Structure formats: C-alpha cells, structure tokens
C-alpha cells in the first residue's frame, strides 16, 4: 500500500513524533509494507461477530468511593524532569503579554 | 550449585547446606564473570541483594522461612521496583526510578526471594530478538552470534546461562515462550488476568501477561503459586482461586486428550523443529495421552490481527510519555509542542516509533472500523476456535517458533518478516489462554521447544504434562558449554 509523505506527517503529528526526512522515507516504506500485511484481514468473514475486549468477558469492577492512596506528591514529583513547589514546569503555554 | 533447579536450591537452603548470602554471592559472581559477553542484565543490584539475603537468613534462623525464602531471582526490567531504576529497555526510561513496586515484585519479595537485578529486554517489550534494547542486544548463550529471542531475551539468556535460578518475564505475543525455546529454558505465560499487571509497564493491555522463565516446569509452578492471584489494583485481574500448582502437577498424563492443530504444523515450520515437537508428543502418547487431530481454521489471520491490536493499544498506552512527569525530556524545548515531540522522538527507538505510528493510523478517523474493530472481531473468531477445540481435548501441543534462533542482524531490515516469527505464540495471547514452552531435542547444538496450550486457568495441567516430559528427558537440564 502506498502512503504519501503528507499522510505520514499527519500521523506523526497525531502521535506527537517528529521524524526527520530520512526517517520519513523509511516510514513510508515500512508502514506501507505493514498495511499491506494487514490487508489480509479484509478476507475474514466477521459479519455479526462482536469485537472482543477481555478474553474472559469480565465486567469492569466497581468499588466504594473511598480514598485508598496516601498523598505522595513529593515522591512522584521527585522523578519529574522539572518540578518546583509542587508544580510541573513546562515552556510557557500562553504569551506573556 | 548452578546446575540445580530453583526448587533444589530451595531445598539446599532448607537443609542448611548453603545460606542465602552464600547462594546470592555465588550468582552475583557468575553474573560478574559471564554477563559482559551476554548483556542479559541492565542493572545488577548487588548490595540490595545481599541485604535481602541476610534478612532471609535471619528469617530462617528465627524459624520464619517459607518454601522460597532466600532463593535469588532476576526481574525483567519491565516490572517497577521501588528505588531501583526500571528502564523497559528504553532511553525514555533510562533515568526512571519507580516510586512503587509492581505487585509481582511485592509478592515474590514477601515470599522472601532475593532480587539479583533487572534483565535486558526489547524496548517496551516490542520485539522478537532482543535487538531493540537501547542497552544493546542480548546474546544467545548457546551461540553468541545468535539472538536469544524476545522480548524477554535478557531473562531467558540469564536463566539459560544459570546467572539466575529463574526470572520474571512478560508475554504479549510470545515474549516468554519464544525466548524460552531459543535459549532452552522453560517458560510459562499464564491465563490473561491470572497474574497482576499492576506496576508492569504497559505495552498492549488486553494482551500483556506476566509470567516466568525457569529451568523446570516444577520451578515455574512454585513461582506461579506465589505470583498469581487477584489484585484490586489491576482492573483486568480475575478473581479466581489459586490452586497448589506443585501438588496439582503430579496428576497423571494417562487418559488426557492432547490436540494437534494442523494449522500449527504447516509449511512454515522447520522440518527439524517438527521432528523435535513430534518426539515430545510421542512421549506423552507413551505415557497414556490420547492424540486428537484438531483444526483452528481462523489461525492464519492471527498475526495481522495481533499487530493491529497490539500497535493500537501501544499508541494509546505510550501517549503517557510526554517529557513532563517522568522520563526523558529533550534539551531546550521551544514550546510545549516541541517538548512533547522531540522528547518522544529522542526517547523512543525505531521499532517503538513504528508501532506507535501504525497504531495511531489504525485508530484514526475513517480507519478504525477497517483495522482495529475488524481485528478485534477476528480475535473473537480465534477465541471461539480454541473454545471449540477444548470441547474435544484437554490440552493442545504445538511448536513454539517456526525457526531456530537466527543470527543477530538477520531480520532487522524487514519488520513484517520479524512479526511472522511469532505466528505460533500470538494466537494464545489473542484468546487469553495459558501457554507453556518446554525445551525439546536440540538441532545442530541449538535449542528447540514444544508448546502446550491449555484452557483458561488450566496452568496446572500444562505444568503437569511438562513435568512428566521433564522426568523422562534432560533437555531442560543442559547448560550451554561456555557456562558449565
């Protein structure tokens, strides 16, 4: 299956990836081959078959709405690339003016 | 000492023949002597291991030791360990130290087991050769020019080389069973939901299942009894009683109906591997098992269906790596978008990025029905095929891998060829069934294996068949020449 560079760039944008031009070429080729491989699925006779979610068809469990986790914010923020005063720091999202 | 199985090590500890500190130091020495060439460990936790071993010895003196107290093991670097980094073989998590333990780690630790370190793996468990790790490939102890299989290649190589008596592992499409067969060790992928996924870094959540690699089926039974069971912290964990696997596996083979699905013995299978599998099947027949020919007609569609589902779930699961809360962050981001995109582009390796891309495509507007939903319908058909088969048979015997361990670099240029290597293990994950990989007669000095597939929660029966085969053979006892 032929994918265009534009399609590959569109998927990369959705996936928050940024392939360089060489990689983009490689992806056009590889993803094309993988999609061709996936095309076999169109042969399957699946009319009326329910898509499967959990092999044992278990339902989502409910529990009491109670606090079960202790507050460990500091432990969790200690491993952040940039956290200060309980906040995660990222480049400015809004213009300063 | 290292020729012994895990249960024999446990016995030696119980008999006072050796202390946990001595046994732990013995394995740490073996890792130091041998792992430079294998690369099976990402992190060796020597000091912590000795501290745990001392605690185990103290518990034993106080009369508080359990059956596995003081026995060392290694964890695949996908299980979160509090205070010890968990990399998942990825640059993205190179600096990640989890603030909590995985349930599997917690339970084995509570049983008194000693962690030797964390084993190498394909990045985020995506791969069949362990060539996708950012820490470099693991080598097969039977032939260093060949791959150990993947994604649990480090765990399999470490157990095969007897650098650890056993290791935890995970299996999404064959990642326990295929490296087990490539390295000549025993590996069990339990029923989906049997072992908690809490603290196990997610790849494809509807398929991922934790298990183990060991020397013998009995060793796997002992570990499963400790690891298995309901966990409220895993929303897909199944509340089903945990039997005494070591007791259950003594059930006789006589009278069991063993299914042989023709789709697993097709022309993709190397004839030499077929001969090894048939030898194992004949041994079970000799012990009284009745052989039944069966068919699983939808099997040929399993591999494409699997890669659609696994990639789709991977693209969603790996969206959490944003360079903000933990993991790799790129230098000097221009803005938030740049921070996300560059951190992810730099942090993920090529195969992971490829699967994120394909999964994103398969879930995108206009394609979801044709790919993801269709694949999940095919998955239902495959599950039904197995359910119909289990009305006629008690277990299924099959090959694990269609090919022998291949050379490093041999298949890295062709992703689809690499995907097809897992054609005999993938259907089991799609159906959520347990699968056991057992060493069989080697071919030209390279390990082969036979796979047993059971009905839901029928691990004990598989382990029993495995133990019966291992009482008659010693393939599982063989240590690679360089590590004797």
Interface residues (C-beta under 8 A of the other chain):
Chain A: X8 X11 X12 X14 X15 X16 X17 X18 X19 X27 X30 X31 X33 X34 X35 X37 X38 X40 X41 X42 X43 X44 X46 X49 X50 X51 X52 X53 X54 X55 X56 X58 X60 X61 X63 X72 X75 X76 X78 X79 X80 X81 X82 X88 X90 X91 X92 X93
Chain B: X95 X96 X97 X99 X191 X192 X193 X206 X232 X235 X236 X238 X298 X300 X301 X304 X305 X307 X308 X315 X319 X322 X323 X324 X325 X326 X327 X328 X329 X333 X334 X335 X336 X337 X338 X339 X340 X341 X342 X344 X345 X348 X353 X354 X356 X357 X358 X360 X361 X362 X364 X370 X371 X373 X374 X375 X376 X377 X378 X379 X380 X381 X383 X414 X415 X416 X419 X431 X432 X433 X456
